[in-house]
Amino acid sequence: MAKFKIYIAGSVGGGTPTKTRNLPSYLLNDKILLDGGDGFTYQLRKGGKNLSKIETIFISHEHPDHWAGIIGYLQAVGLNKRPQPLKIIGPEEVLNFLTASMKFMENSINLEFIPLKEDGLIYTNKGLTITALKVPHTDNSYGFLIKQEGERKFDGKKAAQLGVKGPMFGELKKNGFVETEQGVVKIDDVSTLEPGTAIFYTGDVGPEVFRDSKLLTNLKSQVDALNLLLVDGTYLKAKDRKNQSHLTLEEAVKLAEELEAINVVLTHISNRYNDNDVEEANVVLRAFADEKGLNMAAVAEDGMTVEI
């Protein structure tokens, strides 16, 4: 069973949508939105998503193509009398703009704005954690490391042999051990912890990332395996990048290899590329996946769902 389902609501870079690509926005497990580019509300409706299920929105940095759609979203869910609270976590200057915009809306929403100012754990809920990691793009740009802890599987037969039964399981889960007639039983004696699942969404990131040893070391130290790298792959052809702080296809692949990602999806694709360009890029990515033993490597498409 998939731990994460990521719905791609928008995958274009450069601030201008195309006929097939909207501005950056990614819905995680129907409840968490990573960035909110203009038009994402329509994209979610088009994909059959329930707008009111979103509990938290994360904004990676201050460029409007990653958050301008939030204003329309707040208007839409407010008019539909959304009852539950909504958290928005992002750069303080963006939150100030959204706060000012609320006075023009004919609705009230229970909003909590949380400024994003430094690296660290910013979200936790039932074994799901999200950590902000500063990335090179603007002075206040962040990627998000999303982890779901593994489930513990109990061996009922072994537990019974060691005298663990009934309420003892609750004590075992809480304390890590329990006393039975046979003696002290540790949780690892009667269960195994399955590996957790980890995703890293880079947000917008420049080639300076390869010189940022602190970021890469920090990221590697926090995961046993990176199940998905959702990465800025703006320039499918390296010649197209001038001085912009975004990655090329080759650099996105290099980052995936360095982080030992099991799956990689390139997003924030420049609007200059047509279907043929994307297919050429996918050929390269499939070859990379085959060579390195990845499960999957592909260019994101709007409406795609990635299950991990």
Secondary structure as UniProt FT lines:
FT   STRAND          5..10
FT   STRAND          12..13
FT   STRAND          25..28
FT   TURN            29..31
FT   STRAND          32..36
FT   TURN            38..39
FT   HELIX           40..46
FT   TURN            47..48
FT   HELIX           51..53
FT   STRAND          56..58
FT   HELIX           64..66
FT   TURN            67..68
FT   HELIX           69..79
FT   TURN            80..81
FT   STRAND          86..90
FT   HELIX           92..101
FT   HELIX           102..104
FT   STRAND          111..115
FT   STRAND          120..125
FT   TURN            126..127
FT   STRAND          128..134
FT   TURN            139..140
FT   STRAND          142..148
FT   STRAND          152..154
FT   HELIX           156..161
FT   TURN            162..163
FT   TURN            166..167
FT   HELIX           168..175
FT   STRAND          177..180
FT   TURN            181..182
FT   STRAND          183..186
FT   HELIX           187..189
FT   STRAND          191..193
FT   STRAND          197..201
FT   HELIX           207..211
FT   HELIX           213..221
FT   STRAND          228..232
FT   HELIX           238..240
FT   HELIX           249..258
FT   TURN            259..260
FT   STRAND          263..267
FT   STRAND          269..270
FT   TURN            271..272
FT   HELIX           275..292
FT   STRAND          296..299
FT   TURN            302..303
FT   STRAND          305..307
//
